[in-house]
Amino acid sequence: MELVRPNIKFKKSFYEAAEEMQGQESEGHLVTDELTSEQVFIDHVNRKLDFETSTTLPEKYVNETTFWIIEDGEYAGRISVRHRLTEALETYGGHIGYVIRPKFRKRGLATKALKEILKYTKESLDLEKVLLTTDEDNIPSQKVILSNGGVRDKSLDGKIDKWRYWIEL
Ligand SMILES: CC(C)(COP(=O)(O)OP(=O)(O)OC[C@H]1O[C@@H](n2cnc3c(N)ncnc32)[C@H](O)[C@@H]1OP(=O)(O)O)[C@@H](O)C(=O)NCCC(=O)NCCS
């Protein structure tokens, strides 16, 4: 498993992933209808890369570094870290989000990818701890977070339907 920046050379397996995950809520951007031409895909990749450093983001968006998770040379998923929290992110979204393609699940990739992005975050971003949130019933994601030192923050329990975890860097 390696984390790489979004790169058009993974087009074939990225399209396969889009096909596999079509219509799944957590993967809203992977809609094959949107990937109608090579240029649309290139724009998608460039947008992800721009998000890391852009100073002209749409309102309420923050800088975010995205990595693609590559396994056996194929796009297996993505993981990203937001450089700071807004009020909405502090409640619902958190700093780090990830998704693994169904066919690559249950082989430890998310656990490893989170470990790697935590290293990157500690070395490259001005953060001392990161927030991750999951749905209350997302056991796999909760395990991924706990395996990486997550500590549950129950301060918003009963007010929101997310579970929130902090990881110290
Ligand atoms: C959550 C998700 C990223 C986990 O990815 P993954 O690569 O399969 O996770 P791992 O292989 O590292 O598994 C982590 C743990 O969850 C367990 N697990 C994985 N899938 C599971 C499932 N469907 N049911 C029960 N346990 C599961 C693994 O056995 C492992 O447990 P362990 O730590 O006790 O060994 C993946 O299921 C996914 O992409 N889901 C949809 C998007 C999503 O929920 N993203 C996270 C939003 S917070």
The ligand as an SDF file (V2000), in Angstrom:
LIG
                    3D

 48 50  0  0  0  0  0  0  0  0999 V2000
  -14.6820    2.0040    6.7650 C   0  0  0  0  0  0  0  0  0  0  0  0
  -13.7350    1.5260    5.6780 C   0  0  0  0  0  0  0  0  0  0  0  0
  -12.8690    2.6860    5.2150 C   0  0  0  0  0  0  0  0  0  0  0  0
  -12.8190    0.4250    6.2960 C   0  0  0  0  0  0  0  0  0  0  0  0
  -11.8540    0.0670    5.3180 O   0  0  0  0  0  0  0  0  0  0  0  0
  -11.0530   -1.2940    5.3610 P   0  0  0  0  0  0  0  0  0  0  0  0
   -9.8010   -1.1110    4.5430 O   0  0  0  0  0  0  0  0  0  0  0  0
  -11.9400   -2.4110    5.0280 O   0  0  0  0  0  0  0  0  0  0  0  0
  -10.6600   -1.3740    6.9140 O   0  0  0  0  0  0  0  0  0  0  0  0
   -9.5890   -2.3630    7.5450 P   0  0  0  0  0  0  0  0  0  0  0  0
   -9.3550   -3.5270    6.6360 O   0  0  0  0  0  0  0  0  0  0  0  0
   -8.3970   -1.5470    7.9600 O   0  0  0  0  0  0  0  0  0  0  0  0
  -10.3990   -2.9210    8.8000 O   0  0  0  0  0  0  0  0  0  0  0  0
  -10.5040   -2.2450   10.0300 C   0  0  0  0  0  0  0  0  0  0  0  0
  -11.2130   -3.1480   11.0190 C   0  0  0  0  0  0  0  0  0  0  0  0
  -12.6260   -3.1970   10.6990 O   0  0  0  0  0  0  0  0  0  0  0  0
  -13.0050   -4.5510   10.4870 C   0  0  0  0  0  0  0  0  0  0  0  0
  -13.9480   -4.5470    9.4020 N   0  0  0  0  0  0  0  0  0  0  0  0
  -13.7700   -4.1340    8.1340 C   0  0  0  0  0  0  0  0  0  0  0  0
  -14.9010   -4.2550    7.4400 N   0  0  0  0  0  0  0  0  0  0  0  0
  -15.8170   -4.7770    8.2880 C   0  0  0  0  0  0  0  0  0  0  0  0
  -17.1810   -5.1410    8.1550 C   0  0  0  0  0  0  0  0  0  0  0  0
  -17.8350   -4.9880    6.9990 N   0  0  0  0  0  0  0  0  0  0  0  0
  -17.7980   -5.6440    9.2440 N   0  0  0  0  0  0  0  0  0  0  0  0
  -17.1600   -5.7790   10.4250 C   0  0  0  0  0  0  0  0  0  0  0  0
  -15.8600   -5.4470   10.6040 N   0  0  0  0  0  0  0  0  0  0  0  0
  -15.2030   -4.9630    9.5470 C   0  0  0  0  0  0  0  0  0  0  0  0
  -11.7290   -5.2790   10.1370 C   0  0  0  0  0  0  0  0  0  0  0  0
  -11.8210   -6.6400   10.4030 O   0  0  0  0  0  0  0  0  0  0  0  0
  -10.7410   -4.5630   11.0320 C   0  0  0  0  0  0  0  0  0  0  0  0
  -10.8860   -5.0520   12.3500 O   0  0  0  0  0  0  0  0  0  0  0  0
   -9.6300   -5.3060   13.2970 P   0  0  0  0  0  0  0  0  0  0  0  0
   -8.9870   -3.9580   13.5140 O   0  0  0  0  0  0  0  0  0  0  0  0
  -10.2460   -5.8760   14.5160 O   0  0  0  0  0  0  0  0  0  0  0  0
   -8.7410   -6.2430   12.5630 O   0  0  0  0  0  0  0  0  0  0  0  0
  -14.5080    0.9100    4.4640 C   0  0  0  0  0  0  0  0  0  0  0  0
  -15.4000   -0.0550    4.9420 O   0  0  0  0  0  0  0  0  0  0  0  0
  -15.2610    1.9620    3.6450 C   0  0  0  0  0  0  0  0  0  0  0  0
  -14.7000    2.5570    2.7380 O   0  0  0  0  0  0  0  0  0  0  0  0
  -16.5390    2.1730    3.9930 N   0  0  0  0  0  0  0  0  0  0  0  0
  -17.3770    3.1840    3.2920 C   0  0  0  0  0  0  0  0  0  0  0  0
  -16.8950    4.5990    3.5290 C   0  0  0  0  0  0  0  0  0  0  0  0
  -16.7450    4.9340    4.9770 C   0  0  0  0  0  0  0  0  0  0  0  0
  -17.5000    4.4770    5.8300 O   0  0  0  0  0  0  0  0  0  0  0  0
  -15.7170    5.7540    5.2720 N   0  0  0  0  0  0  0  0  0  0  0  0
  -15.4350    6.1980    6.6160 C   0  0  0  0  0  0  0  0  0  0  0  0
  -16.3220    7.3360    6.9490 C   0  0  0  0  0  0  0  0  0  0  0  0
  -16.0850    7.7730    8.6550 S   0  0  0  0  0  0  0  0  0  0  0  0
  1  2  1  0
  2  3  1  0
  2  4  1  0
  2 36  1  0
  4  5  1  0
  5  6  1  0
  6  7  2  0
  6  8  1  0
  6  9  1  0
  9 10  1  0
 10 11  2  0
 10 12  1  0
 10 13  1  0
 13 14  1  0
 14 15  1  0
 15 16  1  0
 15 30  1  0
 16 17  1  0
 17 18  1  0
 17 28  1  0
 18 19  1  0
 18 27  1  0
 19 20  2  0
 20 21  1  0
 21 22  1  0
 21 27  2  0
 22 23  1  0
 22 24  2  0
 24 25  1  0
 25 26  2  0
 26 27  1  0
 28 29  1  0
 28 30  1  0
 30 31  1  0
 31 32  1  0
 32 33  2  0
 32 34  1  0
 32 35  1  0
 36 37  1  0
 36 38  1  0
 38 39  2  0
 38 40  1  0
 40 41  1  0
 41 42  1  0
 42 43  1  0
 43 44  2  0
 43 45  1  0
 45 46  1  0
 46 47  1  0
 47 48  1  0
M  END
$$$$
